[in-house]
Amino acid sequence: MRAHLEEDAAKNVHVAESGRIHGATATLVDFNRCGTPLVEIVTAPDIHSADVAKRFLQLLRQTVVELGLSDAELEKGSMRFDVNVSVRPAGSDELRTRTELKNMNSFNFAAKGIEREVARQIRVYEEGGIVEQETLHFDPGNEESPPLRSKEEAQDYRYFPEPDLVPVQPPPELVDTLRAQIGELPSARIERIAETLSFYDADVLVTGGLDRLWSAVVDAGADPKEAANVLANDFAATGADPALVDAAEFAKLVEARRTVPREAFARGIAAATSPTFLAMEFTQETVVSDLSELDPVIDAILAANPGQVEQFRGGKNGLLGFFVGQVMKETGGTADARVVSERVREKLSAPSR
């Protein structure tokens, strides 16, 4: 991977007369971003799937933000991606002609653009055609990526170093001092957390900015996997700042996840960033798992839905969720969903009378 500094250039804006379809009658020069410093980071051609590319970009953004280099706000244009794509026969080391998808500002768009361009290039080769080296415009709402300009020679991809700037080689002592100041980088944290969780879970926590809270919650006594699931699924959906959460109180909520009603747990998650948050306000409520209380409700639900009962017994197993949902609705979300699921399945599997 290589990084270099450059300056943003002015851009040409071609203006056509009203009603004119082809060609431009004037060219304006937009100097608004001219001279803005840029850092361009270029990887080697060693990313082999759209998903890996997406994960790499997310990790790169997290690293840039943590180092204080930029806010890396995609919507504001502080960070953009240029994706170069090429395909080759399975098992081959050949580097074939590449195309470039320019100025992408979404992780999902980058992944989708790669998948679309891979499919297009494969189709071109299988039909006996030749992939042209060119820059393409990615349109997420269109199944095509129209070309912006051709790049017929490899030299078109080169960059020119500034002749008045001499190479800088900082002494190793300075590098070591600065490295110690920046702390543990996101990539290192992923590797460390992956010793406890899966690599995927570690990646999600770090790139989502949740790993420090996860570590604190686990240190406070929560199960590592359970804490990861709650943070990545329930807490992340709130969009709240993890730095505002009291880890010790949140750990209590995580540990009570399977014993409190779903609605109470959701309220606890929503309130977790409040400075007065106390888990006991939500964990005091308990789910109903006593069959003497649940059986009458389950029996009433089954009796009220004879058609669905017959469909389930006929092999439509997906209806189990329907029955569980009805019981949960009837009990106001206080029933233990796992107990309800097992009991409903047991009753539906019993011979009908």
Contacts in CASP RR format, 6 or more apart in sequence:
PFRMAT RR
TARGET T0000
AUTHOR 0000-0000-0000
METHOD contacts of the structure
MODEL  1
MRAHLEEDAAKNVHVAESGRIHGATATLVDFNRCGTPLVEIVTAPDIHSA
DVAKRFLQLLRQTVVELGLSDAELEKGSMRFDVNVSVRPAGSDELRTRTE
LKNMNSFNFAAKGIEREVARQIRVYEEGGIVEQETLHFDPGNEESPPLRS
KEEAQDYRYFPEPDLVPVQPPPELVDTLRAQIGELPSARIERIAETLSFY
DADVLVTGGLDRLWSAVVDAGADPKEAANVLANDFAATGADPALVDAAEF
AKLVEARRTVPREAFARGIAAATSPTFLAMEFTQETVVSDLSELDPVIDA
ILAANPGQVEQFRGGKNGLLGFFVGQVMKETGGTADARVVSERVREKLSA
PSR
1 41 0 8 1.000
1 42 0 8 1.000
1 43 0 8 1.000
1 44 0 8 1.000
2 41 0 8 1.000
2 42 0 8 1.000
3 39 0 8 1.000
3 40 0 8 1.000
3 41 0 8 1.000
3 42 0 8 1.000
4 39 0 8 1.000
4 40 0 8 1.000
4 42 0 8 1.000
4 159 0 8 1.000
4 161 0 8 1.000
5 37 0 8 1.000
5 38 0 8 1.000
5 39 0 8 1.000
5 40 0 8 1.000
6 37 0 8 1.000
6 38 0 8 1.000
6 40 0 8 1.000
6 159 0 8 1.000
7 34 0 8 1.000
7 35 0 8 1.000
7 36 0 8 1.000
7 37 0 8 1.000
7 38 0 8 1.000
8 33 0 8 1.000
8 34 0 8 1.000
8 35 0 8 1.000
8 36 0 8 1.000
8 37 0 8 1.000
8 38 0 8 1.000
9 34 0 8 1.000
9 35 0 8 1.000
10 29 0 8 1.000
10 30 0 8 1.000
10 31 0 8 1.000
10 33 0 8 1.000
10 34 0 8 1.000
11 29 0 8 1.000
11 30 0 8 1.000
11 33 0 8 1.000
12 27 0 8 1.000
12 28 0 8 1.000
12 29 0 8 1.000
12 30 0 8 1.000
13 27 0 8 1.000
13 28 0 8 1.000
13 29 0 8 1.000
13 30 0 8 1.000
14 23 0 8 1.000
14 24 0 8 1.000
14 26 0 8 1.000
14 27 0 8 1.000
14 28 0 8 1.000
15 24 0 8 1.000
15 25 0 8 1.000
15 26 0 8 1.000
15 27 0 8 1.000
15 28 0 8 1.000
16 23 0 8 1.000
16 24 0 8 1.000
16 25 0 8 1.000
17 25 0 8 1.000
39 69 0 8 1.000
39 70 0 8 1.000
40 159 0 8 1.000
41 60 0 8 1.000
43 56 0 8 1.000
45 84 0 8 1.000
45 86 0 8 1.000
45 95 0 8 1.000
47 53 0 8 1.000
47 56 0 8 1.000
50 110 0 8 1.000
50 111 0 8 1.000
50 112 0 8 1.000
50 113 0 8 1.000
50 114 0 8 1.000
50 115 0 8 1.000
50 118 0 8 1.000
51 111 0 8 1.000
53 83 0 8 1.000
53 110 0 8 1.000
53 111 0 8 1.000
53 114 0 8 1.000
54 107 0 8 1.000
54 108 0 8 1.000
54 110 0 8 1.000
54 111 0 8 1.000
55 203 0 8 1.000
55 207 0 8 1.000
57 81 0 8 1.000
57 107 0 8 1.000
57 110 0 8 1.000
58 107 0 8 1.000
58 207 0 8 1.000
58 208 0 8 1.000
59 186 0 8 1.000
59 187 0 8 1.000
59 190 0 8 1.000
59 203 0 8 1.000
59 206 0 8 1.000
59 207 0 8 1.000
61 72 0 8 1.000
61 74 0 8 1.000
61 79 0 8 1.000
61 207 0 8 1.000
62 186 0 8 1.000
62 206 0 8 1.000
62 207 0 8 1.000
62 208 0 8 1.000
62 209 0 8 1.000
63 185 0 8 1.000
63 186 0 8 1.000
63 187 0 8 1.000
64 70 0 8 1.000
64 72 0 8 1.000
64 79 0 8 1.000
65 71 0 8 1.000
65 72 0 8 1.000
66 185 0 8 1.000
66 186 0 8 1.000
67 182 0 8 1.000
70 78 0 8 1.000
70 79 0 8 1.000
71 78 0 8 1.000
72 78 0 8 1.000
72 79 0 8 1.000
73 79 0 8 1.000
74 80 0 8 1.000
74 105 0 8 1.000
74 106 0 8 1.000
74 107 0 8 1.000
75 105 0 8 1.000
77 105 0 8 1.000
79 105 0 8 1.000
80 103 0 8 1.000
80 104 0 8 1.000
80 105 0 8 1.000
81 103 0 8 1.000
81 104 0 8 1.000
81 105 0 8 1.000
81 110 0 8 1.000
82 100 0 8 1.000
82 101 0 8 1.000
82 102 0 8 1.000
82 103 0 8 1.000
82 104 0 8 1.000
83 100 0 8 1.000
83 101 0 8 1.000
83 104 0 8 1.000
83 110 0 8 1.000
83 113 0 8 1.000
83 114 0 8 1.000
83 117 0 8 1.000
84 98 0 8 1.000
84 99 0 8 1.000
84 100 0 8 1.000
84 101 0 8 1.000
85 98 0 8 1.000
85 99 0 8 1.000
85 100 0 8 1.000
85 101 0 8 1.000
85 114 0 8 1.000
85 117 0 8 1.000
85 118 0 8 1.000
85 121 0 8 1.000
86 95 0 8 1.000
86 96 0 8 1.000
86 97 0 8 1.000
86 98 0 8 1.000
86 99 0 8 1.000
86 121 0 8 1.000
86 131 0 8 1.000
87 96 0 8 1.000
87 118 0 8 1.000
87 121 0 8 1.000
87 122 0 8 1.000
87 125 0 8 1.000
88 94 0 8 1.000
88 95 0 8 1.000
88 96 0 8 1.000
96 131 0 8 1.000
97 130 0 8 1.000
97 131 0 8 1.000
97 132 0 8 1.000
97 133 0 8 1.000
98 133 0 8 1.000
99 117 0 8 1.000
99 121 0 8 1.000
99 131 0 8 1.000
99 132 0 8 1.000
99 133 0 8 1.000
99 134 0 8 1.000
99 135 0 8 1.000
99 136 0 8 1.000
100 134 0 8 1.000
100 135 0 8 1.000
100 136 0 8 1.000
100 151 0 8 1.000
101 110 0 8 1.000
101 113 0 8 1.000
101 114 0 8 1.000
101 117 0 8 1.000
101 136 0 8 1.000
101 137 0 8 1.000
101 138 0 8 1.000
101 145 0 8 1.000
102 135 0 8 1.000
102 136 0 8 1.000
102 137 0 8 1.000
102 138 0 8 1.000
102 148 0 8 1.000
104 110 0 8 1.000
104 113 0 8 1.000
104 138 0 8 1.000
106 140 0 8 1.000
109 138 0 8 1.000
109 140 0 8 1.000
112 140 0 8 1.000
113 138 0 8 1.000
113 145 0 8 1.000
116 138 0 8 1.000
116 143 0 8 1.000
116 145 0 8 1.000
117 136 0 8 1.000
117 145 0 8 1.000
120 145 0 8 1.000
121 131 0 8 1.000
124 130 0 8 1.000
124 131 0 8 1.000
125 131 0 8 1.000
132 147 0 8 1.000
132 150 0 8 1.000
133 150 0 8 1.000
133 151 0 8 1.000
133 152 0 8 1.000
133 154 0 8 1.000
133 156 0 8 1.000
134 147 0 8 1.000
134 148 0 8 1.000
134 149 0 8 1.000
134 150 0 8 1.000
134 151 0 8 1.000
135 147 0 8 1.000
135 148 0 8 1.000
135 149 0 8 1.000
135 150 0 8 1.000
135 151 0 8 1.000
136 145 0 8 1.000
136 146 0 8 1.000
136 147 0 8 1.000
136 148 0 8 1.000
137 145 0 8 1.000
137 146 0 8 1.000
137 147 0 8 1.000
137 148 0 8 1.000
138 145 0 8 1.000
139 145 0 8 1.000
139 146 0 8 1.000
151 157 0 8 1.000
184 192 0 8 1.000
186 206 0 8 1.000
186 207 0 8 1.000
189 202 0 8 1.000
189 206 0 8 1.000
189 211 0 8 1.000
190 199 0 8 1.000
190 202 0 8 1.000
190 203 0 8 1.000
190 206 0 8 1.000
191 202 0 8 1.000
192 202 0 8 1.000
193 201 0 8 1.000
193 202 0 8 1.000
193 205 0 8 1.000
193 206 0 8 1.000
193 211 0 8 1.000
193 214 0 8 1.000
193 215 0 8 1.000
194 201 0 8 1.000
194 202 0 8 1.000
196 224 0 8 1.000
197 205 0 8 1.000
197 224 0 8 1.000
197 225 0 8 1.000
197 228 0 8 1.000
201 225 0 8 1.000
201 228 0 8 1.000
201 232 0 8 1.000
202 211 0 8 1.000
204 210 0 8 1.000
204 228 0 8 1.000
204 232 0 8 1.000
205 211 0 8 1.000
205 214 0 8 1.000
205 228 0 8 1.000
205 231 0 8 1.000
205 232 0 8 1.000
208 236 0 8 1.000
209 242 0 8 1.000
210 231 0 8 1.000
210 232 0 8 1.000
210 235 0 8 1.000
210 236 0 8 1.000
210 242 0 8 1.000
212 242 0 8 1.000
213 231 0 8 1.000
213 242 0 8 1.000
213 243 0 8 1.000
213 245 0 8 1.000
213 247 0 8 1.000
213 250 0 8 1.000
214 224 0 8 1.000
214 227 0 8 1.000
214 228 0 8 1.000
214 231 0 8 1.000
216 247 0 8 1.000
217 227 0 8 1.000
217 231 0 8 1.000
217 247 0 8 1.000
217 250 0 8 1.000
217 251 0 8 1.000
217 254 0 8 1.000
218 224 0 8 1.000
218 227 0 8 1.000
218 251 0 8 1.000
219 247 0 8 1.000
220 247 0 8 1.000
220 248 0 8 1.000
220 250 0 8 1.000
220 251 0 8 1.000
221 251 0 8 1.000
221 255 0 8 1.000
222 250 0 8 1.000
222 251 0 8 1.000
222 254 0 8 1.000
222 255 0 8 1.000
223 254 0 8 1.000
223 255 0 8 1.000
226 254 0 8 1.000
226 255 0 8 1.000
226 257 0 8 1.000
227 251 0 8 1.000
227 254 0 8 1.000
230 253 0 8 1.000
230 254 0 8 1.000
230 257 0 8 1.000
230 269 0 8 1.000
231 242 0 8 1.000
234 265 0 8 1.000
234 266 0 8 1.000
234 269 0 8 1.000
235 242 0 8 1.000
235 245 0 8 1.000
235 269 0 8 1.000
235 272 0 8 1.000
238 269 0 8 1.000
238 270 0 8 1.000
238 272 0 8 1.000
240 272 0 8 1.000
240 273 0 8 1.000
241 273 0 8 1.000
244 273 0 8 1.000
244 275 0 8 1.000
245 272 0 8 1.000
245 273 0 8 1.000
245 277 0 8 1.000
246 272 0 8 1.000
246 277 0 8 1.000
249 272 0 8 1.000
249 277 0 8 1.000
249 278 0 8 1.000
249 279 0 8 1.000
250 272 0 8 1.000
250 277 0 8 1.000
250 279 0 8 1.000
252 279 0 8 1.000
252 280 0 8 1.000
252 283 0 8 1.000
253 265 0 8 1.000
253 268 0 8 1.000
253 269 0 8 1.000
253 272 0 8 1.000
253 279 0 8 1.000
253 282 0 8 1.000
253 283 0 8 1.000
256 265 0 8 1.000
256 279 0 8 1.000
256 282 0 8 1.000
256 283 0 8 1.000
257 265 0 8 1.000
258 287 0 8 1.000
258 336 0 8 1.000
258 338 0 8 1.000
259 283 0 8 1.000
259 286 0 8 1.000
259 287 0 8 1.000
260 282 0 8 1.000
260 283 0 8 1.000
260 285 0 8 1.000
260 286 0 8 1.000
260 287 0 8 1.000
261 285 0 8 1.000
261 286 0 8 1.000
261 287 0 8 1.000
261 332 0 8 1.000
261 333 0 8 1.000
261 334 0 8 1.000
261 335 0 8 1.000
262 328 0 8 1.000
262 333 0 8 1.000
262 337 0 8 1.000
263 332 0 8 1.000
263 333 0 8 1.000
263 334 0 8 1.000
264 282 0 8 1.000
264 283 0 8 1.000
264 285 0 8 1.000
265 282 0 8 1.000
267 282 0 8 1.000
268 277 0 8 1.000
268 279 0 8 1.000
268 281 0 8 1.000
268 282 0 8 1.000
271 277 0 8 1.000
271 281 0 8 1.000
271 282 0 8 1.000
285 334 0 8 1.000
287 334 0 8 1.000
287 335 0 8 1.000
287 336 0 8 1.000
287 337 0 8 1.000
288 294 0 8 1.000
288 331 0 8 1.000
288 334 0 8 1.000
288 335 0 8 1.000
288 336 0 8 1.000
289 335 0 8 1.000
289 336 0 8 1.000
289 339 0 8 1.000
291 339 0 8 1.000
291 343 0 8 1.000
294 327 0 8 1.000
294 331 0 8 1.000
294 335 0 8 1.000
294 339 0 8 1.000
294 340 0 8 1.000
294 343 0 8 1.000
295 343 0 8 1.000
297 327 0 8 1.000
297 330 0 8 1.000
297 331 0 8 1.000
297 335 0 8 1.000
298 323 0 8 1.000
298 327 0 8 1.000
298 340 0 8 1.000
298 343 0 8 1.000
298 344 0 8 1.000
298 347 0 8 1.000
299 347 0 8 1.000
300 330 0 8 1.000
301 323 0 8 1.000
301 326 0 8 1.000
301 327 0 8 1.000
301 330 0 8 1.000
302 309 0 8 1.000
302 323 0 8 1.000
302 344 0 8 1.000
302 347 0 8 1.000
302 348 0 8 1.000
305 322 0 8 1.000
305 323 0 8 1.000
305 326 0 8 1.000
308 319 0 8 1.000
308 322 0 8 1.000
308 323 0 8 1.000
309 348 0 8 1.000
311 319 0 8 1.000
312 318 0 8 1.000
312 319 0 8 1.000
312 320 0 8 1.000
312 323 0 8 1.000
312 348 0 8 1.000
313 348 0 8 1.000
313 352 0 8 1.000
320 341 0 8 1.000
320 344 0 8 1.000
320 345 0 8 1.000
320 348 0 8 1.000
321 341 0 8 1.000
323 344 0 8 1.000
323 348 0 8 1.000
324 337 0 8 1.000
324 340 0 8 1.000
324 341 0 8 1.000
324 344 0 8 1.000
327 335 0 8 1.000
327 340 0 8 1.000
327 344 0 8 1.000
328 335 0 8 1.000
328 337 0 8 1.000
328 340 0 8 1.000
END
